Amino acid sequence: MALIRPRLTEYHDIFLPQAEVDFAISFFEEDIPLYVDPFLLWKSPSHQDKSLHLSILNSFNHFGYLSKNKNNDKAISQLTLMSECDEVGLGHSSMKRGKRIGKGKAEEILRLFSSIPQYDKRGFTHFEEIQFYIDGISKDRISDFACNFMKSFLIDFTIDQCDNLNIPRNDCKIDFLYNISKYDFDENVTVKLPTHPENGSPIILVPKRWLRFGPWIDFEEYFKDYCPRDEIVNPDEDISRVKVLNYNRNNYGVVEAYIKEKERTFEDCKNDPLFQQIPVVSTRRKFAEIKKLPTGKDNNADRKFEDLTCQLMASLMYPHLDFAAEQSRTESGVLIRDLIFYNNRSHEFLKELFDDYGSRQLVMELKNVRSIEREHINQLNRYMTDELGKFGVLITRNELKKAKLQNTIDLWSGQRRCIITLTDTDLEQMVEVFESKQRLPIDVLKKKYVQFKRSCPA
């Protein structure tokens, strides 16, 4: 059985948490829900980042040069090719395949260089501004443009990261690789990159420091908080995006004022982490909500228990365990594992679990019941496969009764499968150590494991 939500690193037996690598770890079957924000390169203190931003800008403005010098067809062709970058796997696609813009959309973008005097005269200073004039250009498209302009750099970055971590690379053909020195594409370029294990498609890694959930220069924010509604629509009339886009084309000063405000507050622009722990106060509050819940299913108590515990455990286990998925169905679609974590082996206890039980991923089953029954134990046992590993955690409200504890001991004795239990008392202790910072929440998990092993026959 395959890993749940497989990532590049685990597939190649590189067990490092996301927090310890410089790039966003790629998933094989879905995109990373973040985007490259060119503004982060513009405001970066790094000369390398600033020079990349300048090269992006010069390349984008070259489209305007081509268009104004009777080479519109070439500009349209290049702009279309630059509008999608599947290899980086950023966005919200579940298939890791996007769709390029059409000829009409490319022509709309190129017309900005002639229809707005400021762009006609000096070009763009932030190409993200095209969001304010063209419908259908959003954060994913901005990110893809940026990645394609920088693809040669990103390929070098990927090669360097893979070689440092011993991630295998294979010969890959890049159909169109933008060459910034000649403002044109090199075609059918062969490079050695990591690849998807099934379809062989190339994977390009992106530095974490450039990623955000949305761009700093953002049409959605402008639409909501900055555009002068009274000048665009009549009182009590709904404002439409199309009206705002049309207004912006004839009133560049409004967009310019917004851009200057975003530049003025540049220090507030930070990259977004791929995962962020909830604050201590929120952790304490979530546990208090769990403790108040009755056992059973009345008033959706079981669902509330699952939701709260998922949020709590994802934070308590970070960064030693990266959260992989919740409510993950097996291939048959029948069985559901409640919580899955990647085992990064970043803690000696986690390395022990891998060595003794083959735990590449950790399965945690959530049961909001007064007492665990044999079927609950059997259910978790069925999830513990050779691929995932033979160690599992039952998160429930109370300690196992003697007979059920014996069931887990027998399971360990006969099959070397280990199931331990975390109760309300254990979760409370995890929250306490998380708050105090004196120890790690994962130490509570280790303590329960040690206690269990002491109950097992030698």
C-alpha positions in Angstrom: 0.0 0.0 0.0 1.4 3.4 -1.0 2.3 6.2 1.3 -0.5 8.7 2.1 0.0 12.0 0.3 3.5 11.0 -0.8 6.3 13.7 -0.9 9.5 13.8 -2.8 11.7 13.4 0.3 10.0 10.5 1.9 9.8 8.6 -1.4 13.6 8.8 -1.7 14.2 7.9 2.0 15.2 11.5 2.9 13.7 12.0 6.3 13.8 15.7 7.1 11.0 17.9 8.3 9.8 20.7 6.2 11.2 23.2 8.7 14.7 22.0 8.1 15.0 22.4 4.3 15.2 25.6 2.2 12.6 24.5 -0.4 8.9 23.6 -0.3 8.8 19.8 -0.3 6.9 18.7 -3.4 3.9 16.4 -3.3 3.6 13.9 -6.1 -0.2 14.0 -6.6 -1.2 17.6 -5.8 0.1 21.1 -5.7 1.5 23.0 -2.7 -1.2 25.6 -1.8 1.3 28.5 -2.0 2.5 30.9 -4.7 5.7 32.7 -5.6 5.2 36.4 -4.8 7.6 38.6 -7.0 7.3 41.4 -4.4 9.3 39.2 -1.9 12.2 39.3 -4.4 11.8 43.1 -4.8 12.0 43.7 -1.1 14.6 41.1 -0.3 18.0 42.3 1.1 19.6 39.6 -1.1 21.4 41.0 -4.2 20.6 37.7 -5.9 16.8 38.1 -5.3 16.8 41.7 -6.4 18.7 40.9 -9.6 16.2 38.1 -10.3 13.3 40.6 -9.8 14.9 43.0 -12.2 15.4 40.3 -14.8 11.8 39.3 -14.5 10.7 42.9 -14.9 13.0 43.4 -18.0 11.7 40.2 -19.6 8.1 41.1 -19.0 8.5 44.6 -20.3 10.2 43.1 -23.4 6.8 41.8 -24.4 5.7 45.5 -24.7 8.8 46.2 -26.8 8.0 43.4 -29.2 4.4 44.4 -29.4 5.2 48.0 -30.2 7.8 47.1 -32.8 5.5 45.1 -35.0 6.4 41.7 -33.5 3.0 41.2 -31.8 2.7 37.5 -32.8 6.0 36.6 -31.1 5.0 38.5 -28.0 1.7 36.7 -27.8 3.4 33.3 -28.4 5.9 34.0 -25.6 3.4 35.4 -23.2 1.1 32.3 -23.7 4.0 29.9 -23.1 5.0 31.7 -19.9 1.6 31.6 -18.3 1.8 28.0 -16.9 4.6 26.3 -15.0 3.5 22.7 -14.0 7.0 21.6 -12.9 6.9 23.7 -9.7 3.6 22.2 -8.4 2.3 25.4 -6.8 -1.4 26.3 -6.4 -4.5 24.3 -5.7 -4.7 21.8 -8.6 -5.3 18.2 -7.5 -3.8 17.0 -10.8 -0.6 19.2 -11.0 -1.6 20.3 -14.5 -2.7 23.8 -15.4 -4.0 25.6 -18.5 -2.2 28.4 -20.3 -3.9 31.6 -21.2 -5.4 32.0 -24.7 -4.4 34.4 -27.5 -7.2 36.8 -26.6 -6.0 37.2 -23.0 -2.4 37.6 -24.1 -3.5 40.4 -26.5 -5.3 42.1 -23.6 -2.1 42.1 -21.6 -0.1 43.5 -24.4 -2.5 46.3 -25.1 -1.7 47.7 -21.6 1.7 48.8 -22.9 0.0 51.1 -25.4 -3.3 52.0 -23.7 -1.9 53.3 -20.4 0.6 56.1 -21.0 2.8 55.3 -17.9 3.4 51.7 -19.1 3.9 52.9 -22.7 6.6 55.3 -21.4 8.5 53.3 -18.8 7.0 49.8 -18.6 5.9 48.1 -15.4 7.7 48.4 -12.1 5.7 45.4 -10.7 4.3 43.2 -13.3 1.7 42.0 -10.8 -0.2 45.2 -11.7 -1.8 43.4 -14.7 -4.3 42.0 -12.1 -5.8 45.5 -11.9 -6.7 45.7 -15.6 -7.3 42.1 -16.9 -10.0 39.8 -15.7 -8.9 36.3 -14.9 -5.3 37.1 -14.0 -4.9 36.1 -10.3 -2.2 34.9 -7.9 -1.7 31.5 -9.6 -1.0 33.2 -13.0 1.3 35.8 -11.4 3.3 32.9 -9.7 3.5 30.9 -13.0 4.8 33.9 -14.9 7.5 34.5 -12.3 8.5 30.9 -12.1 8.9 30.7 -15.9 11.0 33.8 -16.1 13.3 32.3 -13.3 13.1 28.7 -14.5 16.8 28.5 -15.3 17.7 29.7 -11.8 15.1 27.3 -10.3 16.6 24.4 -12.2 20.1 25.2 -10.8 18.6 25.6 -7.3 16.8 22.2 -7.6 20.0 20.5 -8.8 22.0 22.0 -5.8 19.3 21.0 -3.3 19.0 17.4 -4.7 22.7 16.9 -4.7 23.0 18.1 -1.2 20.4 15.6 0.0 21.3 12.8 -2.4 17.9 12.9 -4.2 18.2 11.1 -7.5 17.9 13.1 -10.7 17.0 11.9 -14.2 17.3 13.3 -17.7 14.3 15.4 -18.5 13.3 17.4 -21.5 12.1 21.0 -21.0 10.2 22.0 -24.1 10.6 25.7 -23.6 13.2 27.2 -21.3 13.3 31.0 -21.2 16.8 32.4 -21.9 17.0 35.8 -20.2 20.1 36.8 -22.1 18.3 36.8 -25.5 14.7 37.3 -24.3 13.6 34.2 -26.1 13.1 30.4 -25.5 15.6 27.6 -25.8 13.7 24.6 -27.1 14.0 21.0 -26.1 16.6 21.5 -23.4 17.7 18.3 -21.5 18.5 18.7 -17.8 18.8 16.3 -14.9 16.0 16.8 -12.4 14.0 14.8 -9.9 11.0 13.2 -11.5 7.6 11.8 -10.6 8.0 8.1 -9.9 5.1 7.0 -12.2 4.9 9.4 -15.1 8.5 10.7 -15.2 7.5 14.4 -15.3 10.2 16.8 -14.0 10.0 18.4 -10.6 11.4 21.9 -9.9 11.9 23.1 -6.3 11.2 26.6 -5.1 12.8 28.4 -2.2 10.4 28.8 0.8 11.4 32.4 1.3 9.5 33.4 -1.9 6.1 31.8 -1.1 2.9 33.4 0.1 -0.8 32.4 0.2 -1.5 35.5 -1.9 0.6 38.3 -3.5 1.4 41.4 -1.5 0.2 43.5 -4.5 -3.3 41.9 -4.6 -6.4 42.9 -6.6 -8.7 41.3 -4.0 -7.4 43.6 -1.3 -7.5 46.6 -3.6 -11.1 45.7 -4.7 -12.2 45.4 -1.1 -10.4 48.3 0.6 -8.8 50.7 -1.8 -10.8 51.3 -5.0 -12.9 54.5 -4.9 -16.4 53.0 -5.1 -18.3 56.3 -5.2 -16.4 57.2 -8.5 -17.2 53.8 -10.1 -20.8 53.1 -9.2 -23.9 54.9 -8.1 -25.0 54.8 -4.5 -26.4 51.4 -3.4 -25.3 49.8 -6.6 -23.4 46.6 -6.5 -19.8 47.1 -7.6 -18.6 44.6 -10.2 -15.0 43.5 -10.9 -15.4 44.4 -14.6 -16.3 48.0 -13.7 -13.3 48.3 -11.5 -11.0 46.9 -14.1 -12.4 49.4 -16.7 -12.1 52.3 -14.3 -8.5 51.4 -13.5 -7.5 51.5 -17.1 -8.6 55.1 -17.3 -7.4 56.2 -13.8 -3.9 54.9 -13.4 -3.3 57.3 -10.5 -5.6 55.2 -8.2 -3.6 52.0 -8.9 -0.3 53.9 -8.5 -1.4 55.2 -5.1 -2.1 51.6 -4.0 1.2 50.4 -5.3 3.1 53.2 -3.5 1.3 52.3 -0.2 2.3 48.6 -0.6 5.9 49.7 -1.3 5.9 52.0 1.7 4.8 49.1 4.0 7.1 46.6 2.5 8.6 45.5 5.8 5.2 43.9 6.7 5.4 41.6 3.7 6.7 38.2 4.9 6.7 34.8 3.3 4.1 32.4 4.6 5.2 29.2 6.2 3.9 25.9 4.9 2.7 25.1 8.4 2.3 27.4 11.4 1.6 26.2 15.0 -1.4 27.6 16.7 -0.6 30.0 19.6 -0.3 28.7 23.1 -3.5 30.4 24.2 -5.4 28.7 21.3 -3.9 25.3 22.2 -5.1 25.7 25.8 -8.5 26.8 24.5 -8.9 23.8 22.1 -8.0 21.3 24.8 -10.6 23.0 27.2 -13.2 22.5 24.5 -12.2 18.8 24.1 -12.5 18.2 27.8 -16.0 19.6 27.9 -17.2 17.3 25.1 -19.4 14.3 26.1 -18.4 10.9 24.8 -20.4 9.5 21.9 -22.0 11.0 18.9 -24.8 13.2 20.3 -24.8 16.8 18.9 -21.9 15.8 16.6 -19.6 15.4 19.7 -17.5 12.8 17.8 -17.0 15.2 14.8 -16.1 18.1 17.1 -13.6 15.8 19.0 -12.0 14.9 15.7 -11.7 18.5 14.4 -10.3 19.9 17.6 -7.9 17.0 18.1 -6.6 17.2 14.5 -5.8 20.9 15.0 -4.3 20.3 18.4 -2.1 17.4 17.4 -0.8 19.0 14.2 0.6 21.8 16.3 1.8 19.8 19.2 3.8 17.3 17.0 5.4 20.0 14.8 8.2 20.3 13.8 9.1 16.7 14.7 6.2 15.3 12.7 4.9 17.1 9.6 1.1 16.7 9.3 0.2 14.7 6.2 -3.6 14.3 6.1 -6.7 13.8 8.1 -9.6 11.5 7.3 -7.5 9.7 4.7 -9.4 6.9 2.9 -7.7 3.6 2.0 -7.7 2.5 -1.7 -10.9 0.5 -1.2 -12.6 3.7 0.0 -14.0 1.9 3.0 -11.5 2.4 5.8 -10.7 5.8 7.1 -7.5 6.7 9.0 -8.1 9.8 11.1 -4.6 11.3 11.3 -1.4 10.7 9.3 2.0 12.2 10.0 5.2 11.9 8.0 7.9 10.3 10.2 10.9 12.6 9.7 13.1 10.7 12.2 14.1 14.1 13.5 13.8 12.8 17.1 15.6 9.7 18.6 12.2 8.3 19.5 10.9 8.6 16.0 14.0 6.9 14.6 13.4 4.1 17.0 9.8 3.7 15.7 11.1 3.5 12.2 13.8 1.0 13.0 11.6 -1.3 15.1 8.2 -0.9 13.3 9.1 0.4 9.8 7.0 3.5 10.5 7.5 5.8 7.5 4.2 7.4 8.5 2.4 7.5 11.8 -1.3 6.6 12.0 -3.5 8.1 14.8 -7.1 6.9 15.2 -9.5 9.2 17.1 -12.2 7.7 19.2 -14.6 9.9 21.2 -15.9 6.9 23.3 -16.1 6.2 27.0 -14.1 3.0 26.6 -12.2 1.5 23.8 -13.6 -1.8 22.5 -11.8 -4.7 20.7 -13.2 -3.6 17.3 -11.5 -0.2 17.7 -8.2 -1.9 18.3 -8.7 -4.2 15.3 -9.6 -1.3 13.1 -6.4 0.6 13.9 -4.5 -2.7 13.4 -5.8 -3.0 9.9 -4.4 0.4 9.0 -0.9 -0.6 10.2 0.6 -1.9 6.9 4.1 -2.7 5.9 4.2 0.5 3.9 3.0 2.8 6.6 4.5 0.9 9.5 3.3 -1.2 12.4 3.0 1.5 15.1 -0.3 3.2 15.8 -1.8 5.6 18.3 -5.4 5.6 19.7 -6.4 9.0 20.9 -9.4 8.6 23.1 -10.9 9.9 26.4 -9.8 7.3 29.0 -7.2 4.7 29.6 -7.8 1.2 28.2 -9.5 -1.3 30.5 -7.4 -4.2 31.6 -8.8 -6.6 29.1 -8.3 -4.3 26.1 -4.8 -3.4 27.2 -4.1 -7.1 27.2 -5.4 -7.2 23.6 -2.7 -4.7 22.6 -0.1 -6.6 24.5 -1.1 -9.8 22.7 -0.9 -8.0 19.4 2.7 -6.9 20.2 3.7 -10.3 21.5 2.3 -12.2 18.5 2.9 -9.8 15.6 5.2 -7.1 16.9 2.5 -4.5 16.2 2.4 -1.7 18.7 -0.7 0.3 19.6 -0.5 2.9 22.4 -3.2 5.2 23.8 -3.3 8.9 24.4 -6.1 10.1 26.7 -7.4 13.4 27.9 -4.8 13.4 30.7 -2.0 12.8 28.2 -3.3 15.6 25.9 -3.4 18.0 28.8 0.2 17.1 29.7 1.2 17.7 26.1 -0.4 21.2 26.2 1.3 22.0 29.4 4.8 21.1 28.1 4.0 23.0 24.9 3.1 26.0 26.9 6.1 25.8 29.3 8.7 25.1 26.5 10.6 23.1 29.1 10.1 19.8 27.3 8.6 18.6 24.0 5.0 17.3 23.6 6.5 14.3 21.7 8.1 13.3 25.0 4.6 12.5 26.3 4.1 10.1 23.4 7.5 8.5 24.1 6.5 8.1 27.8 3.4 6.2 26.9 5.4 4.0 24.6 7.9 3.2 27.3 5.1 2.4 29.8 3.5 0.1 27.2 6.7 -1.7 26.5 7.2 -2.4 30.2 3.8 -4.2 30.2 4.9 -6.4 27.4 6.8 -9.7 27.9 10.5 -9.6 27.4 
